[in-house]
Amino acid sequence: MIHPERDDWARQLTALRQQMAEQAASLDASGEFPWRNIDHLRAGGWLSLAVPPSCGGAGASLAQLQQVIAAIAWGEPATALIVCMQYLHHLRLAENDAWHAPLRQQVFHDAVEQGGLINSLRVEPELGSPARGGLPDTVATRCAEGWDISGHKIYTTGIEGLRWLAVWARSDDNPPLVGTWLVPGDSAGITVVKSWDHAGMRATGSHEVIFHHVRVAAEHAVDVWPADAPPAAQAEPFRLFANRQTALLAAIYDSIARAAHDWLVTWLAGRVPAGLGHPLSRLPRVQEKVGQIAGLLLVNRSLLEQAAALRFSAIEANLAKVTITDNAIQAVNIALELTGNHGLSRQNPLERHYRNVLCGRVHTPQSDSAWLAAGNVAFQSQG
């Protein structure tokens, strides 16, 4: 089993990049769930790296988890997004005392022994993202067994492979409880509607899910509170979450840009137009543009390292996320400028990298939210 403290950690990451890259083109073309990639990660113990040692996991550091996400994303970023959500959940769960302890242990044990995946199901057709506010339409009704859940979720990343669904819902009480209900992925009453057909990140399998009277025990209301009396915001947990999300989620899109850069440099060095007589890589304009990409990626590397070290405030971490994403998109844009039709050809991976990197903008926090919050803080400091 893989462990970050092994002497061959760097070699394992290199091998992981290549393993993930093998199916990247075919998964993008088909939009199928990356079963082979997930099976490989499960067999190697990669899916439980964020589980605490006290629960049988590796207890990898955030910087080590970032290295893994970057390696997977360089090869096949849709798989990386599924694993990113796994790591973020395990990091939060290790610090969340609200969960029923046996359930928390079960989720961790399942990750260690079976590579069981977990993710949140939050977005709904009418509500959109709960990050923008509002109560979910998914309702948990009290029943003899505990809870009866019905509702409709969209953009459920990795749903075909999830063992555990952390469902954002509200109860039928007045006032309602709101929060997370833990639902086993094989529960009766769950229907997956295969509607995910996006331009990028096509193998995430982020389909719709219908819950029709799905029954769970009472303790599966793992983290809920009255809608009219939400828990007081705690600055430090929020700061930690923002840093971790930037460290892992933004690393995916940075790594896509790095894969684009690596292909570009090889292509430019080998492309010799007949009228030029030497590789494009010798042209000063080309060297300037590739240097511009290097500058964008250098900024990204610094920001990602800071996030992995948990050095940002929450505001700064969110700014770093949108900056890293924007830089990654700009880097691939420049690569397309340099390659013209060749870069847009489906025979080359650059157009795939471009479609994938654009998806970084949709993740919370989006740029308007991050900039608005930072602007508010700037003016508050003026008294």
Kinemage of the C-alpha trace (Angstrom):
@kinemage 1
@onewidth
@group {chain A} dominant
@subgroup {mainchain}
@vectorlist {calphas} color= white
{ca met a 1} P 0.000 0.000 0.000
{ca ile a 2} L 1.182 3.506 -0.786
{ca his a 3} L 2.402 5.723 2.033
{ca pro a 4} L 3.787 9.275 1.714
{ca glu a 5} L 6.711 8.539 4.015
{ca arg a 6} L 8.086 5.783 1.785
{ca asp a 7} L 11.423 6.422 0.092
{ca asp a 8} L 9.899 5.903 -3.368
{ca trp a 9} L 7.118 8.484 -2.922
{ca ala a 10} L 8.331 10.667 -5.813
{ca arg a 11} L 8.607 7.652 -8.117
{ca gln a 12} L 5.107 6.552 -7.132
{ca leu a 13} L 3.714 9.985 -8.022
{ca thr a 14} L 5.422 9.894 -11.420
{ca ala a 15} L 4.014 6.454 -12.109
{ca leu a 16} L 0.580 7.662 -11.020
{ca arg a 17} L 0.680 10.534 -13.524
{ca gln a 18} L 1.391 8.144 -16.360
{ca gln a 19} L -1.180 5.582 -15.212
{ca met a 20} L -3.922 8.202 -15.081
{ca ala a 21} L -2.963 9.613 -18.491
{ca glu a 22} L -3.465 6.290 -20.265
{ca gln a 23} L -7.247 6.625 -20.445
{ca ala a 24} L -7.577 10.407 -20.521
{ca ala a 25} L -8.487 10.724 -24.200
{ca ser a 26} L -10.906 7.791 -24.243
{ca leu a 27} L -12.662 8.900 -21.047
{ca asp a 28} L -13.048 12.395 -22.458
{ca ala a 29} L -14.526 10.986 -25.661
{ca ser a 30} L -16.944 8.606 -23.950
{ca gly a 31} L -17.790 10.537 -20.791
{ca glu a 32} L -17.820 7.221 -18.928
{ca phe a 33} L -17.036 6.976 -15.225
{ca pro a 34} L -13.287 6.304 -14.671
{ca trp a 35} L -13.735 2.863 -13.132
{ca arg a 36} L -10.258 1.605 -14.045
{ca asn a 37} L -8.573 4.673 -12.560
{ca ile a 38} L -10.593 4.434 -9.350
{ca asp a 39} L -9.870 0.701 -9.078
{ca his a 40} L -6.152 1.409 -9.442
{ca leu a 41} L -6.296 4.101 -6.767
{ca arg a 42} L -8.314 1.853 -4.487
{ca ala a 43} L -5.882 -1.058 -4.861
{ca gly a 44} L -2.918 1.187 -4.050
{ca gly a 45} L -4.477 2.740 -0.962
{ca trp a 46} L -4.587 6.233 -2.475
{ca leu a 47} L -8.247 6.739 -1.524
{ca ser a 48} L -7.597 6.582 2.227
{ca leu a 49} L -4.521 8.815 2.452
{ca ala a 50} L -6.472 11.555 4.274
{ca val a 51} L -7.960 9.179 6.862
{ca pro a 52} L -6.391 9.743 10.321
{ca pro a 53} L -3.886 7.110 11.506
{ca ser a 54} L -6.126 6.462 14.530
{ca cys a 55} L -8.732 5.177 12.083
{ca gly a 56} L -6.317 3.104 10.010
{ca gly a 57} L -5.409 5.674 7.364
{ca ala a 58} L -2.106 7.232 6.337
{ca gly a 59} L -2.856 10.658 7.831
{ca ala a 60} L -1.057 12.340 4.943
{ca ser a 61} L -0.283 16.032 5.238
{ca leu a 62} L -2.161 18.566 3.138
{ca ala a 63} L 0.985 19.144 1.057
{ca gln a 64} L 1.247 15.417 0.360
{ca leu a 65} L -2.427 15.203 -0.580
{ca gln a 66} L -1.873 18.148 -2.906
{ca gln a 67} L 0.950 16.278 -4.624
{ca val a 68} L -1.332 13.306 -5.209
{ca ile a 69} L -4.179 15.416 -6.600
{ca ala a 70} L -1.734 17.228 -8.901
{ca ala a 71} L -0.311 13.937 -10.169
{ca ile a 72} L -3.737 12.471 -10.887
{ca ala a 73} L -4.943 15.700 -12.523
{ca trp a 74} L -1.903 15.923 -14.804
{ca gly a 75} L -3.004 12.586 -16.222
{ca glu a 76} L -6.807 12.649 -15.942
{ca pro a 77} L -8.404 15.575 -14.078
{ca ala a 78} L -11.944 14.190 -13.795
{ca thr a 79} L -10.581 11.374 -11.638
{ca ala a 80} L -8.673 13.960 -9.609
{ca leu a 81} L -11.870 15.877 -8.847
{ca ile a 82} L -13.526 12.736 -7.464
{ca val a 83} L -10.494 12.025 -5.263
{ca cys a 84} L -10.246 15.682 -4.229
{ca met a 85} L -13.780 15.534 -2.836
{ca gln a 86} L -12.857 12.332 -0.982
{ca tyr a 87} L -9.864 13.981 0.696
{ca leu a 88} L -11.744 17.159 1.613
{ca his a 89} L -14.524 15.125 3.222
{ca his a 90} L -12.108 13.027 5.245
{ca leu a 91} L -10.225 16.103 6.470
{ca arg a 92} L -13.457 17.766 7.612
{ca leu a 93} L -14.850 14.582 9.102
{ca ala a 94} L -11.780 14.087 11.278
{ca glu a 95} L -12.603 17.379 13.019
{ca asn a 96} L -16.406 17.204 13.064
{ca asp a 97} L -17.714 16.060 16.435
{ca ala a 98} L -21.335 16.508 15.343
{ca trp a 99} L -21.345 13.166 13.538
{ca his a 100} L -22.535 10.029 15.303
{ca ala a 101} L -19.169 8.472 16.210
{ca pro a 102} L -19.898 4.932 14.902
{ca leu a 103} L -20.995 6.384 11.535
{ca arg a 104} L -17.842 8.453 11.245
{ca gln a 105} L -15.768 5.379 12.055
{ca gln a 106} L -17.710 3.365 9.477
{ca val a 107} L -16.992 5.890 6.714
{ca phe a 108} L -13.292 5.911 7.587
{ca his a 109} L -13.106 2.123 7.873
{ca asp a 110} L -14.844 1.719 4.537
{ca ala a 111} L -12.316 4.056 2.886
{ca val a 112} L -9.388 2.120 4.345
{ca glu a 113} L -10.692 -1.400 3.721
{ca gln a 114} L -12.729 -0.938 0.535
{ca gly a 115} L -11.736 2.428 -0.877
{ca gly a 116} L -15.290 3.646 -0.332
{ca leu a 117} L -15.906 7.073 -1.855
{ca ile a 118} L -17.914 9.908 -0.316
{ca asn a 119} L -19.117 13.251 -1.668
{ca ser a 120} L -21.671 15.952 -0.965
{ca leu a 121} L -24.920 16.251 -2.905
{ca arg a 122} L -25.864 19.900 -2.501
{ca val a 123} L -26.880 21.569 -5.770
{ca glu a 124} L -30.538 21.457 -6.868
{ca pro a 125} L -32.362 22.509 -10.052
{ca glu a 126} L -34.235 25.360 -8.363
{ca leu a 127} L -31.904 26.300 -5.518
{ca gly a 128} L -28.663 26.210 -7.464
{ca ser a 129} L -25.608 26.200 -5.229
{ca pro a 130} L -26.385 26.559 -1.488
{ca ala a 131} L -23.300 28.765 -1.249
{ca arg a 132} L -25.582 31.503 -2.612
{ca gly a 133} L -28.136 30.980 0.179
{ca gly a 134} L -31.622 29.466 0.439
{ca leu a 135} L -33.167 26.259 1.802
{ca pro a 136} L -32.998 23.005 -0.135
{ca asp a 137} L -36.101 21.411 -1.651
{ca thr a 138} L -34.829 17.967 -0.660
{ca val a 139} L -36.875 17.016 2.420
{ca ala a 140} L -36.194 14.500 5.189
{ca thr a 141} L -39.468 13.441 6.819
{ca arg a 142} L -39.518 11.759 10.207
{ca cys a 143} L -40.697 8.138 10.114
{ca ala a 144} L -40.591 5.036 12.280
{ca glu a 145} L -37.190 3.967 10.899
{ca gly a 146} L -35.722 7.445 11.316
{ca trp a 147} L -35.929 9.564 8.154
{ca asp a 148} L -37.628 9.331 4.767
{ca ile a 149} L -35.776 11.455 2.186
{ca ser a 150} L -37.107 12.693 -1.156
{ca gly a 151} L -35.600 15.245 -3.496
{ca his a 152} L -33.617 16.020 -6.618
{ca lys a 153} L -29.887 16.819 -6.865
{ca ile a 154} L -27.743 17.854 -9.836
{ca tyr a 155} L -24.002 17.995 -10.525
{ca thr a 156} L -23.303 15.077 -8.191
{ca thr a 157} L -19.644 14.455 -8.931
{ca gly a 158} L -18.673 10.779 -8.925
{ca ile a 159} L -22.189 9.513 -8.150
{ca glu a 160} L -21.774 6.210 -9.977
{ca gly a 161} L -18.878 5.244 -7.726
{ca leu a 162} L -19.964 6.758 -4.402
{ca arg a 163} L -20.461 4.540 -1.359
{ca trp a 164} L -21.683 7.440 0.800
{ca leu a 165} L -23.848 10.426 -0.119
{ca ala a 166} L -23.717 13.482 2.153
{ca val a 167} L -27.086 14.978 1.218
{ca trp a 168} L -27.909 18.625 1.898
{ca ala a 169} L -31.570 18.681 2.938
{ca arg a 170} L -34.138 20.091 5.350
{ca ser a 171} L -36.547 18.313 7.658
{ca asp a 172} L -40.343 18.581 7.650
{ca asp a 173} L -40.306 20.236 11.092
{ca asn a 174} L -41.487 23.780 11.723
{ca pro a 175} L -39.008 25.407 11.797
{ca pro a 176} L -37.078 22.839 9.770
{ca leu a 177} L -33.720 21.362 10.537
{ca val a 178} L -31.212 21.950 7.756
{ca gly a 179} L -27.880 20.285 7.095
{ca thr a 180} L -26.431 16.941 6.067
{ca trp a 181} L -28.023 13.502 6.061
{ca leu a 182} L -25.694 10.572 5.338
{ca val a 183} L -27.191 8.146 2.824
{ca pro a 184} L -25.560 4.848 1.772
{ca gly a 185} L -25.115 4.848 -1.983
{ca asp a 186} L -26.860 1.496 -2.420
{ca ser a 187} L -30.045 2.546 -0.611
{ca ala a 188} L -33.398 1.676 -2.157
{ca gly a 189} L -35.156 4.606 -3.801
{ca ile a 190} L -32.097 6.248 -5.401
{ca thr a 191} L -32.216 6.821 -9.166
{ca val a 192} L -29.289 8.201 -11.152
{ca val a 193} L -30.295 10.180 -14.255
{ca lys a 194} L -27.310 10.193 -16.615
{ca ser a 195} L -27.581 13.775 -17.761
{ca trp a 196} L -23.938 14.926 -17.429
{ca asp a 197} L -22.730 15.873 -20.919
{ca his a 198} L -20.409 18.837 -20.399
{ca ala a 199} L -17.681 20.256 -22.581
{ca gly a 200} L -14.994 19.533 -19.971
{ca met a 201} L -14.287 17.237 -17.016
{ca arg a 202} L -16.517 14.788 -18.805
{ca ala a 203} L -15.604 11.652 -16.822
{ca thr a 204} L -16.651 13.037 -13.426
{ca gly a 205} L -20.070 11.449 -13.911
{ca ser a 206} L -21.746 14.469 -12.315
{ca his a 207} L -25.245 13.244 -13.087
{ca glu a 208} L -28.612 14.030 -11.519
{ca val a 209} L -29.896 12.001 -8.575
{ca ile a 210} L -33.521 11.458 -7.589
{ca phe a 211} L -34.342 10.410 -4.014
{ca his a 212} L -37.767 8.784 -3.711
{ca his a 213} L -38.626 7.876 -0.127
{ca val a 214} L -35.099 6.810 0.765
{ca arg a 215} L -35.038 5.523 4.364
{ca val a 216} L -32.144 6.029 6.777
{ca ala a 217} L -31.820 5.630 10.537
{ca ala a 218} L -32.262 8.567 12.889
{ca glu a 219} L -28.529 8.964 13.550
{ca his a 220} L -27.925 9.544 9.817
{ca ala a 221} L -28.915 13.172 10.367
{ca val a 222} L -25.213 13.658 10.940
{ca asp a 223} L -24.829 17.430 10.975
{ca val a 224} L -28.093 19.385 11.189
{ca trp a 225} L -29.400 22.466 13.008
{ca pro a 226} L -32.574 24.585 13.194
{ca ala a 227} L -32.852 26.762 10.087
{ca asp a 228} L -33.731 29.785 12.241
{ca ala a 229} L -30.804 29.201 14.632
{ca pro a 230} L -27.725 28.213 12.622
{ca pro a 231} L -24.507 27.519 14.528
{ca ala a 232} L -22.297 30.524 15.130
{ca ala a 233} L -19.695 30.947 12.437
{ca gln a 234} L -16.309 29.797 13.685
{ca ala a 235} L -13.493 31.669 12.025
{ca glu a 236} L -10.740 29.073 12.381
{ca pro a 237} L -12.614 26.041 10.944
{ca phe a 238} L -13.754 28.232 8.052
{ca arg a 239} L -10.172 29.390 7.449
{ca leu a 240} L -8.884 25.825 7.491
{ca phe a 241} L -11.568 24.697 5.054
{ca ala a 242} L -10.811 27.566 2.655
{ca asn a 243} L -7.091 26.773 2.678
{ca arg a 244} L -7.663 23.067 2.157
{ca gln a 245} L -10.108 23.619 -0.669
{ca thr a 246} L -7.695 25.941 -2.450
{ca ala a 247} L -4.772 23.606 -1.833
{ca leu a 248} L -6.530 20.611 -3.402
{ca leu a 249} L -9.225 21.888 -5.750
{ca ala a 250} L -7.149 24.618 -7.391
{ca ala a 251} L -4.269 22.156 -7.767
{ca ile a 252} L -6.397 20.241 -10.276
{ca tyr a 253} L -6.685 23.163 -12.668
{ca asp a 254} L -3.077 24.234 -12.181
{ca ser a 255} L -2.028 20.697 -13.064
{ca ile a 256} L -4.172 20.751 -16.215
{ca ala a 257} L -2.287 23.888 -17.269
{ca arg a 258} L 1.023 22.185 -16.510
{ca ala a 259} L 0.051 19.222 -18.678
{ca ala a 260} L -0.795 21.685 -21.457
{ca his a 261} L 2.564 23.413 -20.955
{ca asp a 262} L 4.462 20.121 -21.112
{ca trp a 263} L 2.760 19.110 -24.361
{ca leu a 264} L 3.260 22.589 -25.827
{ca val a 265} L 7.008 22.688 -25.163
{ca thr a 266} L 7.484 19.279 -26.778
{ca trp a 267} L 5.343 20.220 -29.776
{ca leu a 268} L 7.099 23.552 -30.350
{ca ala a 269} L 10.512 21.902 -30.167
{ca gly a 270} L 9.491 19.358 -32.784
{ca arg a 271} L 7.498 21.578 -35.147
{ca val a 272} L 9.679 22.705 -38.082
{ca pro a 273} L 7.680 24.662 -40.704
{ca ala a 274} L 9.111 24.216 -44.180
{ca gly a 275} L 9.448 27.942 -44.717
{ca leu a 276} L 11.277 28.446 -41.428
{ca gly a 277} L 13.838 25.676 -41.487
{ca his a 278} L 14.128 25.320 -37.712
{ca pro a 279} L 11.819 24.528 -34.781
{ca leu a 280} L 9.268 27.077 -33.645
{ca ser a 281} L 10.906 26.947 -30.233
{ca arg a 282} L 13.779 29.090 -31.539
{ca leu a 283} L 11.541 32.070 -32.298
{ca pro a 284} L 11.860 34.908 -29.734
{ca arg a 285} L 8.091 35.504 -29.787
{ca val a 286} L 7.451 31.860 -28.986
{ca gln a 287} L 10.028 31.880 -26.200
{ca glu a 288} L 8.456 35.032 -24.777
{ca lys a 289} L 4.985 33.469 -24.687
{ca val a 290} L 6.240 30.250 -23.114
{ca gly a 291} L 8.026 32.392 -20.538
{ca gln a 292} L 4.730 34.149 -19.834
{ca ile a 293} L 3.129 30.753 -19.153
{ca ala a 294} L 6.026 29.915 -16.837
{ca gly a 295} L 5.390 33.132 -14.914
{ca leu a 296} L 1.702 32.330 -14.448
{ca leu a 297} L 2.520 28.835 -13.231
{ca leu a 298} L 5.207 30.181 -10.902
{ca val a 299} L 2.622 32.385 -9.183
{ca asn a 300} L 0.318 29.389 -8.946
{ca arg a 301} L 3.000 27.247 -7.361
{ca ser a 302} L 3.650 29.855 -4.690
{ca leu a 303} L -0.054 30.256 -3.894
{ca leu a 304} L -0.619 26.497 -3.756
{ca glu a 305} L 2.305 26.053 -1.384
{ca gln a 306} L 0.932 28.757 0.889
{ca ala a 307} L -2.504 27.136 0.934
{ca ala a 308} L -1.022 23.709 1.657
{ca ala a 309} L 0.805 25.252 4.623
{ca leu a 310} L -2.519 26.743 5.853
{ca arg a 311} L -1.022 30.236 5.848
{ca phe a 312} L -3.911 32.157 4.273
{ca ser a 313} L -6.856 33.833 5.908
{ca ala a 314} L -10.179 32.623 4.514
{ca ile a 315} L -10.441 35.730 2.320
{ca glu a 316} L -6.915 35.203 1.007
{ca ala a 317} L -7.472 31.514 0.352
{ca asn a 318} L -10.544 32.258 -1.730
{ca leu a 319} L -8.662 34.935 -3.668
{ca ala a 320} L -5.877 32.427 -4.249
{ca lys a 321} L -8.361 29.880 -5.615
{ca val a 322} L -9.750 32.229 -8.265
{ca thr a 323} L -6.265 33.580 -9.091
{ca ile a 324} L -4.840 30.088 -9.604
{ca thr a 325} L -7.805 29.125 -11.766
{ca asp a 326} L -7.600 32.292 -13.865
{ca asn a 327} L -3.846 31.857 -14.312
{ca ala a 328} L -4.326 28.255 -15.407
{ca ile a 329} L -6.932 29.271 -17.972
{ca gln a 330} L -4.715 32.074 -19.262
{ca ala a 331} L -1.768 29.693 -19.570
{ca val a 332} L -3.745 27.306 -21.766
{ca asn a 333} L -5.116 30.259 -23.751
{ca ile a 334} L -1.564 31.303 -24.587
{ca ala a 335} L -0.733 27.745 -25.620
{ca leu a 336} L -3.661 27.837 -28.034
{ca glu a 337} L -2.454 31.151 -29.464
{ca leu a 338} L 0.908 29.567 -30.230
{ca thr a 339} L -0.450 26.416 -31.839
{ca gly a 340} L -3.375 27.662 -33.924
{ca asn a 341} L -5.332 24.920 -35.648
{ca his a 342} L -3.003 22.257 -34.286
{ca gly a 343} L -4.006 23.167 -30.747
{ca leu a 344} L -7.704 22.932 -31.569
{ca ser a 345} L -7.394 19.577 -33.317
{ca arg a 346} L -8.867 16.624 -31.463
{ca gln a 347} L -5.784 14.690 -32.539
{ca asn a 348} L -3.836 16.671 -29.940
{ca pro a 349} L -4.581 16.956 -26.198
{ca leu a 350} L -4.445 20.745 -25.961
{ca glu a 351} L -8.089 21.330 -26.846
{ca arg a 352} L -9.054 18.788 -24.160
{ca his a 353} L -6.909 20.596 -21.608
{ca tyr a 354} L -8.639 23.838 -22.567
{ca arg a 355} L -12.138 22.414 -22.114
{ca asn a 356} L -11.128 20.913 -18.782
{ca val a 357} L -9.388 23.983 -17.371
{ca leu a 358} L -12.414 26.201 -18.064
{ca cys a 359} L -14.417 24.136 -15.563
{ca gly a 360} L -12.338 25.535 -12.703
{ca arg a 361} L -14.422 28.690 -12.742
{ca val a 362} L -17.650 26.981 -11.667
{ca his a 363} L -16.387 25.757 -8.285
{ca thr a 364} L -17.219 27.668 -5.126
{ca pro a 365} L -15.998 30.279 -4.441
{ca gln a 366} L -16.533 31.887 -7.803
{ca ser a 367} L -14.628 35.015 -8.702
{ca asp a 368} L -17.375 37.545 -7.954
{ca ser a 369} L -17.862 36.184 -4.425
{ca ala a 370} L -14.146 36.089 -3.663
{ca trp a 371} L -13.522 39.599 -4.995
{ca leu a 372} L -16.586 41.082 -3.287
{ca ala a 373} L -15.570 39.650 0.090
{ca ala a 374} L -12.011 40.930 -0.299
{ca gly a 375} L -13.285 44.350 -1.336
{ca asn a 376} L -15.568 44.551 1.675
{ca val a 377} L -12.675 43.764 3.992
{ca ala a 378} L -10.539 46.424 2.331
{ca phe a 379} L -13.160 49.105 2.967
{ca gln a 380} L -13.844 47.902 6.509
{ca ser a 381} L -10.198 48.530 7.293
{ca gln a 382} L -10.817 52.191 6.452
{ca gly a 383} L -13.151 52.443 9.457
